[in-house]
Amino acid sequence: MVGIAGSIVGSMCNRSDEAGLFAVTGPHRTLSSLAVVAALAVGLVACKPENKFMPPPPAEINVGIPLQQEVAPFEVLTGNTVAFATVDLVARVEGFLTAQSYVDGSVVKKGDLLFTIEQTMYKAKVKEAQAQLDGAKASLVQAEAEFTRQETLLRQNVSAQNTFDTAKAKRDNARANVENAEGNLTIAQTNLSYTTVEAPFDGIVSKHLVSVGELVGASTATKLATIVRMDPMYVTFNMSEQDVLQIRQNLKERRLDVEELSKIPLTIGLMNEDGFPHQGFFNYVSPEIDATTGTILVRGLFNNPTRNLIPGFFVRVKVPKGLGATASLLVPNRAIAEDQAGKYLLIVNKDNVVEQARITTGQLLPGGLRVIATGLKADDRVVLSTNSRAIPGGKVVPKLITIAATPDGTTK
């Protein structure tokens, strides 16, 4: 009976009319029939379809055609801001400090009064020198009159030669006394002018170093404060010998004079700023390379009317390495990967299979675009997705998007 049931089960796994198989005919349900049904039920449990592997569909990834753009070659270096001028304000004459006419750290204009030293003695010296000058001038008038008279008498043979010579000597001595008195007056007036310390240029004055009432200039010049000119502002940085040679090669060994150098744009950015928002130009290039560091000192000049730049800032300097721009291929910097063999990009070929392309990179542009120097073609489809679904050798469904720089300098 069980054998018969087994054969029936075998046939059931190949039939679709399961309802007919389970129908039990006859007026009576005997124990034998129930046994057959039980055997059939056990057999049907073991009757299942065969499992087959179904691979997942190819992943959809974003790809983009490299952006073609004219790019001027440049290098990003680190530099420092340096004040255009820094001057120590000193007391050049001796006396007690009688007044401070500015607030520490304030902005002043050229010629503004900053400090005053007691003037009584120096004003008296000016009066004394002026009086001596007036007396010398009076003596000169008398001596010149006597000389003229003796000269006339000598021509008339009335006066002797020695008398004329004496009159001439007195006149010359009186002239010398006048010149000496004028010099003393100038010295006295100069010393009086030193009793007021004025701003030599527009700038910011530091805190005072000497308080009102202190004696200054007693033995040496006493430093009172420091004034710093912050507009314009210098930026100094060092370029390597290799960079200098590369620039010369780009310029076809052409030498630029100072006037041409000042027309080359130079841009900088502070460490917390995006890009290089501050515009300036080259101002100076050292005539020699420092043998100890192998670098050359370069200086730029930047307008700083709002005084956002202060001396001592670290800045990023965008230094052009040529006068012209060249056609370049750009991709988002985030699409570049690197391993022990170097940098590479993932690209999708014509069969929609991912491949690895070894590249060399150029400078990083504002907005996150990177220049690809070698290893990439203009029509390559570059993988832009960063979700690791693009694997070399795997097939994908590419979704083409546009690589472009938006007005705010970011990429989309």
MOTA-V908847 format. One record per run of one state. SS is the DSSP state (H for helix, E for strand, C for the rest). FROM is the first residue (numbers start at 1). TO is the last residue. If there is no record, write none. Layout:
SS_FROM_TO ; SS_FROM_TO
This chain:
C_1_1 ; H_2_12 ; C_13_17 ; H_18_21 ; C_22_30 ; H_31_45 ; C_46_58 ; E_59_65 ; C_66_66 ; E_67_91 ; C_92_94 ; E_95_100 ; C_101_106 ; E_107_108 ; C_109_112 ; E_113_117 ; C_118_119 ; H_120_155 ; C_156_160 ; H_161_193 ; C_194_195 ; E_196_198 ; C_199_202 ; E_203_205 ; C_206_214 ; E_215_216 ; C_217_221 ; E_222_240 ; H_241_250 ; C_251_257 ; H_258_261 ; C_262_264 ; E_265_270 ; C_271_277 ; E_278_285 ; C_286_289 ; E_290_290 ; C_291_294 ; E_295_302 ; C_303_313 ; E_314_332 ; H_333_335 ; C_336_336 ; E_337_339 ; C_340_341 ; E_342_348 ; C_349_352 ; E_353_358 ; C_359_359 ; E_360_365 ; C_366_368 ; E_369_374 ; C_375_380 ; E_381_383 ; C_384_394 ; E_395_401 ; C_402_404 ; E_405_405 ; C_406_410 ; E_411_411 ; C_412_412
